[in-house]
Amino acid sequence: MRFFITFSYNGTRYCGWQRQPNGIAVQEELEKALTTILRTPIELTGAGRTDAGVHALNMVAHFDIADDTTVDCRLLTVDTKRLINNLNSLLPYDIAVKNVERVTDEAHARFDALSRKYEYHIITHKNPFLKEQACRIHFPLNMELMNEAAKVLFEYEDFTSFSKLHTDVKTNNCTIMEAYWQQRGEELVFTIKANRFLRNMVRAVVGTLFQVGQGKMTKEQFAQVIAQHNRCSAGDSAPAQGLYLTHIQYPQEIFKH
């Protein structure tokens, strides 16, 4: 039987979602908690990876339970509220499980995702409560100019210019579905949605849009950056602490109700 687990985490203390030899990963903590409570080894396959310091409001992973296991399947299929409570009692304070649900045996947390949505949060003044949850900038930004430049993203598919170098992906093509800036209270938030993202892509897009917002780059020059397919032509990556994975969409037919 295969299950999807949905959870959130503050990425400040972690080397990212995926297990790493040189630090504590969210995957490691979640697998350890699941293994302890279900009393069988659990391996998770995530919907993607987030870098060190990046947060997730809604992350998804899948795991399998063998037919011959001694796991109490009622805990997984009927009494999921108790399972979630037990997991959250055992997990560190900065990881929270939201849901566990049965899916088809072929469902895949990564490959079945139809879209992913990220937000990047910015503050312009000192706030001790948002030090690790938003990027503080010390320069003014023109949100109107950045929104005009963000519309250019819809005109392209190859985003090599915003990809981390030497990755093992087969294509750098992505379909952008949403891309806009908005003011939310004291924070300036960039929202971007696509069918897939390249490694470091959102932070590279934001860092380059910073140049537009400061008047150092025009909308036309932003388009040229994308067209050059060269990471060196884009701006520096924005800091990790402002980035959040907020939503992953799946086809409804993979869920067993």
C-alpha angles and dihedrals in degrees: 000000000000126000136190117219119199119200145153132223145182102232097201096105097038137084087224137283098298125074113265131187093227105049149011115286130198089236090058094053094046095047090050092052094046092048091051096049099038092040093223130091111272126197120190129211110201130213088241141317132279123202128240111295095015118126134216128209091182120016123165132205134167133222136180133230115202119231092238096051123119091227115133097245091194087070089058101039107028112014096042092139090064091046091052092047091049092049093049091049090054100039124085117268093259098058122067129181114218105177145357118197140169117251134179115288091248096049114121125199093213107031098040094053110118095193144350129211129205135184128203116204125206133184126190100202137047114281117168091199094058099041093116097024102059139026114251114212128193099204133071119257128204103223093191092057091047092051091051090051092046089061088064089069090072090062096062139058104182109076100173088133090066098042129102109251125256098018121156099235120129095222138019092207118123133169112227114212102172133016123162145129124229138172114244110183107294094347131084108214131196115201122195129174128186142155088251140351134219122232111284090358100131094047091048091050091050093046090052093046087054087066090052091049091052093050093247093115132033127221088253092052090049088056090050090054090057093044093053093064088213123126090205090064093060128076128266117284114265115244117279099237094072095058125096132178100218109172143008120193124210134181110266094229093073092065121087110219 
